[in-house]
Amino acid sequence: MSHKYTILALMIVMITLVVSIQGELDTPLPKCEVGFSYYNGCNSCLCDLAESKWFCTTRWCGGVRLIKPPCLCE
């Protein structure tokens, strides 16, 4: 009987995690301010509002997990 409850508890945890991750992805990001820059875990990135584009240094990152920008470059 405890095996069924363990599986049920794991399913509830997994569903909760998926819902919370999807909620994070759906939240709109604020717009970047002029001259905003951030470090993505490997390279430095600068928001160019004139071109609505990120410009990042081009250092090779290997297996580094890159961090998404905290704002929209628009």
C-alpha positions as CSV (number, residue, x, y, z in Angstrom):
1,M,0.0,0.0,0.0
2,S,2.8,2.5,0.8
3,H,4.2,2.0,-2.7
4,K,1.0,3.4,-4.2
5,Y,1.2,6.5,-1.9
6,T,4.9,7.0,-2.8
7,I,4.1,7.1,-6.5
8,L,1.1,9.3,-5.9
9,A,3.2,11.8,-3.9
10,L,5.9,11.8,-6.6
11,M,3.3,12.5,-9.2
12,I,1.9,15.4,-7.2
13,V,5.4,16.9,-6.8
14,M,6.2,16.6,-10.5
15,I,2.9,18.2,-11.5
16,T,3.6,21.1,-9.0
17,L,7.1,21.6,-10.4
18,V,5.9,21.7,-14.0
19,V,3.1,24.2,-13.2
20,S,5.6,26.5,-11.4
21,I,8.1,26.3,-14.2
22,Q,5.5,27.1,-16.8
23,G,4.3,30.0,-14.6
24,E,7.8,31.5,-14.6
25,L,8.1,31.2,-18.4
26,D,4.7,33.0,-18.9
27,T,5.5,36.1,-16.9
28,P,6.4,39.0,-19.1
29,L,9.9,40.6,-18.7
30,P,10.3,44.3,-18.1
31,K,12.0,46.4,-20.8
32,C,15.7,47.1,-20.4
33,E,16.9,50.6,-19.7
34,V,19.4,52.4,-21.9
35,G,22.9,51.0,-21.4
36,F,21.8,47.9,-19.5
37,S,24.3,45.1,-19.4
38,Y,24.4,41.7,-17.6
39,Y,26.6,38.6,-17.3
40,N,25.1,35.5,-18.8
41,G,27.3,33.0,-17.0
42,C,30.0,33.1,-19.6
43,N,29.9,36.4,-21.6
44,S,29.0,40.0,-20.9
45,C,26.0,41.3,-22.8
46,L,24.9,44.8,-23.6
47,C,21.4,45.9,-24.7
48,D,21.5,48.2,-27.8
49,L,18.0,49.8,-27.8
50,A,18.7,51.4,-31.1
51,E,18.8,48.0,-32.8
52,S,16.7,46.1,-30.2
53,K,19.4,43.6,-30.0
54,W,21.8,42.0,-27.4
55,F,25.5,42.3,-28.1
56,C,27.6,39.8,-26.2
57,T,31.3,39.1,-26.0
58,T,32.2,35.9,-28.0
59,R,34.1,33.9,-25.5
60,W,33.6,30.1,-26.0
61,C,31.4,28.8,-23.2
62,G,31.7,25.0,-23.5
63,G,29.1,23.3,-21.3
64,V,28.3,26.4,-19.2
65,R,24.5,26.9,-18.7
66,L,23.7,30.4,-19.9
67,I,21.5,32.7,-17.9
68,K,18.6,34.3,-19.8
69,P,18.4,38.1,-19.9
70,P,16.4,39.7,-17.0
71,C,14.7,42.2,-19.3
72,L,13.6,42.6,-23.0
73,C,16.0,44.5,-25.2
74,E,13.4,46.4,-27.2
